[in-house]
């Protein structure tokens, strides 16, 4: 790191611009990542494109996944509310949601795990970055931050190597004392997990509870009557590329711990809970007025029943044996012993399975009414309330699903704030009715972007937990006067690609997830004109294996030809009526790496616009192949590339048949390096063109349709542009730090469109970059 930063400083000093080259090496240190993000900030301030404006397109009729909420009501004023989003930063309102202001959108990570307000000063907010729910699309955090002026300025307070933060607890008697529950890296083992404590307001930290490098702290509560007493829940977990986090038989780190001396010593308090081998994620909560009453919301891996024949989960995968899952335990003696209170009847067992935590590694939050110890709330697919100490529950309806946070006003326990995958909502009557803020909290998590050739053109994209949407890009008021608009439902599920026939915008290809591809005719009631076109396989053949957002593309030579990437490349010449497999399995096909998530799949496809049948395919396990004869023969082309890194995008040049561009992504290795490559010989050899891009991961690369010297890349922190084929890069425009998953340039209207995973869809006029507007005059 020293050499890289030293060279960077010399170039800045001598030339006033950022222009240095680097040899791509993994970036796994949080300290180095922060330093490289500072390089990005300097580049942004010096960029020749710094004055170009990104314009938010929307949607304004939906919001996105949020992870936590904090509020305070100064005497005689409106509530001040802060909302933490999964990958869109922190937002603030001082008028109870009439308007929201982003207050945390220029940092190294805008994925938020938890926030905590100083109980004595509403201008002091602590932010823990890195969502602890660790979805496959989660963005790693960069530590803990603090503001003392209501979000106007921020100071980094350390813990940059934790990656995910589940809870921040401030001592109400001495706010210089702060505890952090860190759940650790998503994909790799690391020692920066457990409970950390500061006694000097974040200047220094001490790890006060540590189990091992696979076990982190997933929840933490403090006794307000005796602030030396805390309870911590630990969770032993790692995400594999082929498995969601799960409890394994040899896991021994999950449980509940208690301290009575401010974290100096901890002891286990698990009497009455399932055996350690059956403990998954645990949420904990206590009653403010009766703090000896403590609840545990536990993902219970004890077997409940065998699944019914061909019983499927929400994503169409076989269930196997069904675990007990969401289970609530109660302690009336400050954790000394626990009693199961939920699921004591058949009806309640079925209820907990259906509504509380189908995917316990995602959920696990529980809250206790500050006054009445028998009123509790559990969060899973639904928000549930129990008024009898956890024996029976009912759903609180009127909100989007998948619940991750709840704030209860201690002075008025009828006032609730809930965050879920659809944003934030408020109830004034203890959950009987809800008001949602979907139209002014723009934190939507898009996976992809596509466009049609209609006039005006439309953009299509899929949104986490919402499905797919589309909207018109209306340029009639001027290319720099785009206004945010509502999006309308479109074919496709929450994780899907789109491809639209350029000659007939009514023909749209989409998917549900995992590559279950469909064709729709976009007339009135298009859902009645949608057909599943994924070809069947024989029972004795391997099942088709598709990535969450599986790639499919239309041939630039004939829009009736579609290529679809599973573990094979599939091809149809008649809009999906008939198919043929035109490649072998292009992945490693390692049987030891087959789990409950499709892995060893194709992630990107490109066909040369200059040569029919010249096709490239990349995979999630680092394989890259080329065919020059339409799939009859395939050649592996990984010479010199980073080993086993996810191939995030490949693009065959439209100006030179032998030129191809490619990006790799190290996210699943907790690697933040920028991997960007160019080949001038059909992929036989590769040249590193990451140049002065300081930081990745890189999700997408595109070649400009008007000037092939111009390239664009989208990373986890923004967009870069090069005007010399990757020799030197500039930060493009005034975009906040955001996770750019996809990027496209409309070849007729010359508008850049980006799909961000946390801030919705944005567009920019490309005329000042490539001069493409001259072709319209």
C-alpha positions, 0 to 999 in steps of 0.5 A: 500500500505504501508504494501505491500511495507514495507514487500517487502522491508524487503524481499529484504533487508534480502534475496536479492530476491523478495519473498513475498505473498499477499492477492489479493486486487483491485489496483485502485490507480495510485500511488500504480500502479507505486510503484508496477511496480517498484517492477516488475523492481526489480524482472526483474533485479533479476530474474534467467531468466533475461538473457533469450532472447525473439526473435521478430518473426514479422510481418515485413510487417505490422505495428499497430495503432499509435496515434500521431506524432511530428517532427522537422528538425534541420537546414541542417539535416534530420527530427527527428520524434517521433511516439506515438503508441497505446500500443507499446511505443514511437519510434524515427527516425533520418533518416526519417524512414529508421530505428526506435528506441524504446525509451519508452519501460520500463515504467508502461504503453506503451500506448501513448495518446499524445506527444509534442516536446519542440519547442526550443529543439528537445531533450526534449519530453513530453509523455502523457500515456493512449490512449484517443480513449479508444478502448475496448483493450486499456491499461490505462496510468500511467501519464506524462513523460519527456525526456531531452536527446532525449529518452535515459532516462525518468522522471515521471512527475506526473498525474498518476491517469488520465489514458488517456491523449488526448493532451499536449501543451507546451507554445512556449514562456515559455517551463516551462509552460505545459498544459495537457488535460486529458480525465480520466478513461475509465471504471469508474468515477474519478476526475482526468480529465480536463485541468492541468497546470504546471509552473515549468516544471512538478514539480507541477500541478494545475487542471485549468479546471474541469467539473465533474468526468465523463467529461474530456478534449479531445482536447486543442490548444494554440494561438501562437500569445498570449499564454494566450489564449487556447481553450479546448474541454470537453467530457462527456463519460464513457465506459460501459462493454456493450456499447461503449462511447456514448452521453446520453440525460442527459449529459451536460458536452461536449463543448468548453471552452476558457481562455484568462489568461493562464487557470486561468478562462475559459468561454464556447464558444458554440454559434452556436454549437448543443445543449449540449445534442447532443455534443459528442467528439470534436476536435479543431484546429486553423490557426497558421498565423490567430489564430482567425480562429478556427475549431471544428470537432464535433461528432453530435448526432442530428438525420440525418435519420432513418436507412434503413431496417436491415441496419448494421454497420461495425460489422454487428450490427443493426444501429438504427437511424443514427446521423449526426456524423462528422460535421465541424464548423468554427469560424472567431471571436476567438470562439465567434460564430460558423457556420457549414461549412460541410454537406451543400449539400446532397453529402457532408452529405453522404460523412461525414457520410461515410468517416469522423467518423463512430465511432466518439468516436474513431476519432475526430482529425482536423488540420488546415494548418499553413499558409492557414486558408482555408485548413483543414484536418479531420481524421476518417476512411479516412484522408480528405482534404478541400481547401475551409474552410470545405465546400467540401472534398476529400479523401487522398488515399494511406494509411491504414485506421483509422486516429488519428494524423497529423503533418504539417511542419510549414515551408513547409506545403506540408510535412505531417506526418500521423498516423493511424491503420497501422502505420505512413506515409509521404507525400511530396506533401500535400497528393497526394502521400504517403510513408508508414513505415510498414516494420520497425515499429513493433507495431502490436496489436495481440489479440491471438496466436495459433499454428499447428503441421506442420514441421516447425510449424506455428503460427496464430493470429489476429491483430487489424484492419488488420485481421488474419495472420500466419507465420512459425517458422523456427528452422533450423538455431538454436533455438536462431536464429529466424529472423523477417519474413513477415506474410501471410494472414490467415482465420479470422478477426481482433478479433478472436481465432484460432484452428488448427487440430493437426492431419491435419494442413490444417483444421483451425477454425477462426472467423470474430468477436463476435464469427462468427466461420468459418472452412477453408481448407488451400489449394491454394485459401483457401478463396474459401474453407472457410465456415461459421459454426455458427449454426442458431437460430430460430427467437423466440430464443435469438440471439447468443451473442459472445465476440469480441474474442470469445473462441473456442477449439478443444477437446484434445480427438478428433479433430473433436469435437469443443467447442464454447463459446457464452452465451452458450457452443456449441458443434460439433462432426463433424467439425461444420456440426451439433451443439448442445447447451450443457449448459444453459446461463452461464452468468448473463443475466441481461437485463439491461446490454444488449447494443451495445457491446455483454456482458455477454458472455463466454470468456474462455473454457478448457476441461481436457486432462485427462477426456473427458467431464470435461469442464470449462467455464468462462464469462466476468461478473465473472461467472465460471462453470464446467461440469463433464458429457459433459454438462448434468449438470453444477455447478457454482464454484466461491467460494472465487474468486474476485466478478464479475471480467472478467475470462480471462483464465482457464486451466485444468491441463494435469497432475492431473485431479482435478487441474485447473488454472484460471486468472481474469482480473480487467481491466473493473473496472480500477483495476490493481491487479494480480488475479491468482488462482489454485484449486485441487478439480475441482474448488470447492475451490480456492487458490490464487497463485498470490504470488509475482506477483506485478501487473496485469491485468493478461490475460493468464495462461498456464501449461508447457507441459513438466513439470507441476510444471511450470506455465506461465502468461502473464500480461499487462507488461510482462511474469512471470514464476513459477517453483513451481506451483505458489509458487514463480514467476520470470519475464521471459526474457528481454521482454520490457514492453508490453501488453501480451494478449496470450501465448502458448508453442509448445508441440513438439518443446518446443518454447514459443510464445506470442501475444503482443498487441502492439509489435507483436509476440515473441518466446523463447526457453523453453529448459533452463526453462523446460529441454524439449530439452532432449526429442529430443535427 
